[in-house]
Amino acid sequence: MKRIDQNEILKSTLELNETINNKLFGLLTLFVSTNNIEEIQTNTTYRIDISDLSSQLQGLFYFGDDLREYNNKEFWYYRLSKKWETSVKDLLSERKTNILDFAIFYFKNNKFENSPDSQTLVKDVLDKLNISKSAIEIIFDLNYENRIIKLSEEDYSNKELLSSYKQNHNLTSDYETISFESNFLVKSHPSELSRGPFIQTLYSGMAIQELVLLTKFDLDEYYPKSQRNISIDKGLAKNIIFYGAPGTGKSHKINQLINDKLQRTERVTFHPEYDYASFVGGYKPTMLENDIRYEFVPQAFTNIYVEAWNNLNDDYYLVIEEINRGNCAEIFGDIFQLLDRSNNYDITPSKELKEYLIQVFSDNDKTDGSKLILPSNLTILATMNTSDQSLFPMDSAFKRRWDWEYIPINYEFSDDNASSKFEVQISKTESFSWLSFIKSVNDVIKQNDNLGMDKCLGNYFLKPENDIIEIDTFINKAIFYLWNDVFKDEIEEHNIFKDNTSYEDFFPIRPNGILKLREVLDILKIDISNIPSDK
């Protein structure tokens, strides 16, 4: 296993000295330290593990022997402004940073079995950054020669690399932290967040707040986001994934968008057995009088695609529930490239699909079916529970083709929040607030580093009739989820269940389940109310 050749790294580092500054490098380090499955969004709060961030900073910018171990349980939070792509331009030099130079510098400590080519290196660093294509184009110069990256025949230390760097800049300083300002080297260790030159500048001063908010507290707790009133204009169709904890109302959000357009909507649910033939279509046996013959049978995607092309004055919707439970690469096949929504980029359908489309589009003067292009009046909407353990993770290329809309949990007691009226009925005379329960449970979940937001309960995890959640439903669904999927392997200190509690202990529900539930409510400090006798 070999590192990238010293001269390659030195050349790229010297180029970066001319085109990037510490503040921009700090922002990019925040991005690569963000443990997130989808593309980083604006006006969304992200949690950063300080140990991970410190390790990233040390690996990137420190060239000495004082390598530190990080086991900090602290978290910081950041949120990009809606106009960050405009504000980030103020951090750019006259000449953009070349993406290949950035990639070589980023992977300088990695070891490779075989020499990578520049295209692979660039793709890998873009996957690490996980920001929008438009932001990439603003920040980086994307022109580079696709070549083999030379690896070093002999191992070398970062001290040797630092020595060469000093010689090029005629530096005599003993400092070992590289800087991308005019001083080239600084005294502070890069992982010292309040002293180092990369992160401190991202929370110091008012101007930076037009780009990013970086805090030591959860921004969502102190500055909750207002719900966006999304509308989809005809001619501006999109691909949108609504994601969040189970029960936050993702499907409800989609229903609000499509509203009275159900007759122009196809709805499917992905699952592990779902495939291309189920989604697009394929040959199936059909009966013609007494004969069996095989013909192409269209499915949801093809049906809505044809309807949209044949009625361009109306808007159409394809709704995909639980998109991350299926193998998206297999289900979409080559049609996933259509999600780019470029009129200049079409794909050739498979032979059987092409024959079918040519037949159904015989009277259509806008398309003949020989090529596939998504019509501008077809919107694709999908839901994703972030807690679902998918067997088939989405790759970055697929994720980048979607807009992502986070559906938060609403803890407000208000007329606008229907779940604030939900009551869990323990008996004929006692009940407790569902909203108070999920807030207390979610507080415990969020404080546990092993769990996090993905495991939280959403407002509509349970959907009662007449606002009353029966005790049987509550224990069979909510308690089972919390015991089996969330707290089963957690120690009592970080648990809502007493030590050695098993799910079987809740049965029979009367009286065992109610007794065990009272223990949980006591741990969570949930008040039990008396039901008025007139109810």
Buried (B, 14 or more C-beta within 10 A) or exposed (E): EBBBBBEBBBBBBBBBBEBBBBBBBBBBBBBBBBEEBBBBBEBBBBBBBBBBBBBBBBBBBBBBEEEEEBEEEEBBBBBBBEEBBEBBEEBBEEEBBBBBBBBBBBBBEBEBEEBBEBBEBBBBBBBBBBBBEEBBEBBBBEEBEEEEBEBBEEEEEBEEBBEBBBEEEEBEEEBBBBBBEEEBBBBBBBBBBEEBBBBBBBBEEEEBEBBBBBBEEBBBEEEBEEEEEBEBEEEEBBBBBBBBBBBBBBBBBBBEBBEEEEEBBBBBEBEEEBBBBBBBBBEEEEEEEEEEEEEBBBBBBBBBBBBBBBEBEEBBBBBBBBBBBBBBBEBBBEBBBBBEBEEEEBBEBBEBBBEBBBEBBEEBEEBEBEEBBBBBBBBBBBBBBBBBEBEBEBEBBBBBBBEBBBBBBBBEEEEEBBBBBBBBBBEEEBBBBBBBBBBBBBEBBBEBEEBBBBBBBBBBBBEBEEEBBBBEBBBBEBBEBBBEBBBEEBEEEBBBBEEEBEBEBBEEBEEBBBEBBBBBBEBBEBEBEEBEEEE
